[in-house]
């Protein structure tokens, strides 16, 4: 267990970040809090705005300290989902009760951001640390981490390893490290018809049966059986819309949306093409519009996952499971830079009302990140 004293108190910083309301896309105050914590630690802080409406502008922050190798990066986001109603205490006024810190973003993922800042604050050795912080992970992610990567390339900032602080732990801090993610593609389907009176169907063209037939074939697809690291890919129908308020009118259009979460046996474009072929076989005039959120990726078990697993074991006595389950994250973009894995707090309350993190877990996560920094920079160096 690493007891090195940090120049940053993780709980104080986590509370300050939670108190800075930052529903996606985040800008302003939450970055002020972060910059104020980083500058005294010797980080050079680069804050910049990216993009324009409707998905922007988005504020991002890139902080670097040191200039030699090895080079370790931590990545995360300070934007949060809307709080919603029914909280026991105000979602953007952090409160500690019974050993838990409550507030929107405490778990996802301001707590982890505070932990890796605190861990960096206790390290005074050689090597380079970069923090990659976006204000748009919970939203479209158009001008967030993608823009940060462009900024890094323009400045020749090239980390050797990267940790994303997403809440990966399932039942106990340290039980899971994410070494990959499935890809995601959403596909909008529009089947045209010809409006008419239901009593004169020969004068109309009902698009609904063709859409239903296409969806039935899509729903029956078995994309794969999974593999050593990934669960089977799945296709789900997420919306069907006709928008016909009249009982005696055959509608002119029927629409649907599907979502596919796919493993590394597929590429998003190929799946979209396959869906298009099936839909157009049933409805030749259909419009099929895909949007690929990210491709599947895997960081093969190696030095990074071994160092992180060792740091987790030293703190918790557990050997974490290496997993690819769950949704997408910004690791899908960061993998273009270097090997990347994800590790953070318990995910049980993320995006829920009364989101909360255990104070003990904040301190333990800081020690785990500290142990990783020691291994990645001191030992590897």
Buried (B, 14 or more C-beta within 10 A) or exposed (E): EBEBEBBBBBBEBBBBBBBBBBBBBBBEBBBEBBBEBBEEBBBEBBBEBBBEEEBBBBBBBBBBBBEEBBBBBBBBBBBBBEBEEEBEEBBBEBBBEEEBBBBBBBBBBBBBBBBBBBBBBBBEEEBBBBBBBBBBBBBBBBBBBBBBBEBBEEEEBBBBBBBBBBBBBBEEBBBBBBBBBBBBBBBBBBBBBEBBEEEEEEEBBBBBEBBBBBBEBBEEBEBBEEEEBBBBBBBEBEEBEBEBEEEEEBBBBBBBBBBBBBBBBBBBEEBBEBBBEBBBEBBEEBBBEBEBBBBBBBBEBEEBBEBBBBBBBBBBEBEBBBBBBBEBBBBBBBBEBBBBBBBBBBBBBBBBBBBBBBBEBBBBBBBBBBBBBBBBBEEBE
